Amino acid sequence: MGSGDEVVEIESLEKSLLSESVAGEEERETDDEPVLYMASFGEMEENFVKYQTAQWVLYSLALILAWGMGLFMLLYIPVRRYILRKDIRSRKLYLTPNSIVYKARRPVPIPCFGVLKKEKHVLLPSVADVVIEQGYLQSLFGVYSLRIENVGVRRPPSDDVQIQGIANPSAFRKLSPPRSLKHDAIPHSGDLALLQKLEEVGSSVKRVQTLIEEQHSQTSETAD
């Protein structure tokens, strides 16, 4: 019975801390661009927190067997869960006519020292693909990851925007095509230059082929 009471106390502590801090930090952010679609995270809050907690416990147990430091990580779980709830409740992911915008703010590992703000704007022409991923542990809790791949070979995969805990990621993927229609309809200058070069190469090959056929016909006439 003691463990059950402790779980209830932890849950009530998390909710009380969240209600107090969220009430003081609610901000209305206005953007110049209209929002076409706003993703949701609220439905996945419990599953996301449970998944992250299970992952944290596994790491803690491994470190207990290795160096014994995992014990401190287990004691840190209530604070960790508070940070996770703050994080997922602050997340905003939405689609505008020109870009995909992701915003989040989460407390630092010691919450009394402030918060970390994260904001990313990915222009639609630079989006190569929107990938939905789910690992084995994620599948046990019904959690999905959304990864926005960037166009260009110069950027490493770490530059891709990766977001966990989004509800109904398939809907967001359908509404955010890799390239917007208006950009697809107008070829880029680089594509036009490449097409022109290919046409020049094709015409040069045809001229060479014609010269070879003429020389071959002249040779056969001389032999006759």
C-alpha positions in Angstrom: 0.0 0.0 0.0 2.9 2.3 0.7 4.1 2.2 -3.0 0.6 3.0 -4.2 0.4 6.0 -2.0 3.8 7.2 -3.2 2.7 6.9 -6.9 -0.4 9.0 -6.1 1.7 11.6 -4.3 4.1 11.8 -7.3 1.3 12.3 -9.8 -0.4 14.9 -7.6 2.9 16.7 -7.2 3.5 16.7 -11.0 0.1 18.1 -11.7 0.3 20.8 -9.1 3.7 22.0 -10.3 2.5 22.0 -13.9 -0.7 23.9 -13.2 1.2 26.6 -11.3 3.9 27.0 -13.9 1.7 26.7 -17.0 -0.6 29.4 -15.6 2.3 31.8 -15.3 4.0 31.0 -18.6 1.0 30.8 -21.1 1.9 33.1 -24.0 0.0 34.0 -27.1 2.3 34.0 -30.1 1.2 35.6 -33.3 2.7 34.8 -36.6 2.5 36.7 -39.9 1.7 33.6 -41.9 -1.7 31.8 -41.5 -1.7 28.4 -39.9 -2.9 25.7 -42.3 -2.7 22.8 -39.9 -1.8 22.5 -36.2 -0.6 19.2 -34.9 -1.7 17.9 -31.5 0.4 16.4 -28.7 -2.1 16.4 -25.8 -3.6 13.0 -26.5 -0.2 11.4 -26.4 1.0 13.0 -23.2 0.5 10.0 -20.9 2.0 7.5 -23.4 4.9 9.8 -24.1 5.7 10.2 -20.4 5.4 6.5 -19.8 7.7 5.7 -22.8 10.3 8.1 -21.7 10.2 6.9 -18.1 10.6 3.3 -19.2 13.6 4.2 -21.3 15.1 6.1 -18.4 14.5 3.2 -16.0 16.3 0.8 -18.5 19.3 3.1 -18.7 19.3 3.5 -14.9 19.3 -0.3 -14.4 22.1 -0.7 -16.9 24.2 2.0 -15.1 23.5 0.4 -11.7 25.0 -2.9 -13.0 28.0 -1.0 -14.6 29.0 1.8 -12.3 26.2 2.2 -9.7 25.3 5.7 -10.9 21.9 4.5 -12.0 20.6 4.7 -8.4 20.8 8.5 -8.6 18.9 8.4 -12.0 16.1 6.4 -10.4 15.8 9.0 -7.6 15.6 11.7 -10.3 12.5 10.1 -12.0 9.9 12.5 -10.4 11.8 15.5 -11.7 12.3 13.8 -15.0 8.6 13.2 -15.4 7.8 16.8 -14.5 10.2 18.0 -17.2 8.7 15.7 -19.8 5.2 16.9 -19.1 6.2 20.5 -19.3 8.0 19.7 -22.6 5.2 18.0 -24.4 2.6 20.5 -23.2 4.6 23.3 -24.6 5.1 21.8 -28.0 3.7 23.4 -31.1 4.0 22.0 -34.6 2.1 23.6 -37.4 2.1 24.1 -41.2 2.0 27.4 -42.9 1.9 28.1 -46.7 5.7 28.4 -46.8 7.2 26.5 -43.9 6.9 23.9 -41.1 7.3 25.5 -37.7 8.2 23.6 -34.5 8.4 25.4 -31.1 9.0 23.9 -27.6 10.2 25.0 -24.2 11.3 22.7 -21.4 12.9 23.2 -18.0 16.6 22.6 -17.7 17.7 19.4 -15.8 17.4 21.4 -12.6 14.0 23.2 -13.2 14.6 26.1 -10.8 17.4 27.4 -13.1 15.1 28.2 -16.0 13.9 26.8 -19.3 15.3 25.9 -22.7 13.5 27.3 -25.8 13.7 25.6 -29.1 12.2 27.0 -32.4 12.8 25.7 -35.9 11.4 26.9 -39.2 11.8 24.5 -42.2 11.0 26.0 -45.5 8.8 23.8 -47.7 11.2 23.9 -50.7 14.0 22.5 -48.4 11.9 19.5 -47.2 12.9 16.3 -48.9 10.5 14.0 -47.0 8.5 13.7 -43.8 9.2 10.3 -42.3 7.1 8.5 -39.6 9.2 6.2 -37.4 8.4 3.8 -34.5 10.9 1.7 -32.6 10.1 -1.4 -30.7 9.9 0.3 -27.3 7.8 3.1 -28.9 5.4 0.5 -30.3 4.7 -0.8 -26.8 3.4 2.6 -25.8 1.9 3.7 -29.1 4.4 6.6 -29.5 5.5 7.8 -33.0 8.5 9.9 -34.1 8.2 12.4 -37.0 11.4 13.2 -38.9 11.6 16.1 -41.4 14.4 15.4 -43.8 16.3 18.3 -45.4 17.2 18.6 -49.1 20.9 18.6 -50.0 23.8 16.3 -49.5 25.9 18.8 -47.5 23.7 18.7 -44.4 24.2 15.8 -42.0 21.2 13.7 -40.8 21.5 15.3 -37.4 20.2 18.5 -38.9 16.9 16.8 -39.6 14.0 17.9 -37.3 13.0 14.9 -35.1 9.8 15.2 -33.0 8.4 12.5 -30.7 4.9 12.2 -29.2 2.8 13.7 -32.0 -0.8 12.5 -32.3 -1.9 11.2 -35.7 1.4 11.8 -37.5 -0.1 10.4 -40.8 -2.5 13.4 -41.1 0.4 15.8 -40.7 2.5 14.0 -43.2 -0.3 14.0 -45.8 -0.9 17.8 -45.4 2.9 18.6 -45.6 4.1 17.5 -49.0 7.9 17.2 -49.6 7.6 20.2 -52.0 4.8 22.7 -52.4 2.9 22.7 -55.6 3.9 26.2 -56.5 7.6 25.3 -56.2 7.1 22.1 -58.2 5.3 23.9 -61.0 8.3 26.3 -61.6 11.6 24.6 -62.3 14.6 25.8 -60.4 17.5 27.5 -62.2 19.8 24.6 -61.4 17.3 22.2 -62.9 17.0 24.3 -66.1 20.8 24.5 -66.5 21.0 20.7 -66.1 18.3 20.2 -68.7 20.1 22.5 -71.1 23.4 20.6 -70.7 21.7 17.3 -71.3 20.1 18.6 -74.5 23.5 19.9 -75.7 25.1 16.5 -74.9 22.3 14.7 -76.8 22.6 16.9 -79.8 26.4 16.4 -79.9 26.0 12.7 -79.7 23.6 12.8 -82.6 26.1 14.9 -84.7 28.9 12.4 -84.0 26.6 9.5 -84.9 25.7 11.2 -88.2 29.4 11.8 -89.1 30.2 8.2 -88.4 27.4 7.0 -90.6 28.5 9.3 -93.5 32.1 8.2 -93.2 31.0 4.5 -93.2 28.8 5.1 -96.3 31.7 6.8 -98.2 34.1 3.9 -97.3 31.7 1.3 -98.6 31.2 3.3 -101.9 35.0 3.5 -102.4 35.4 -0.2 -101.8 32.8 -0.9 -104.4 
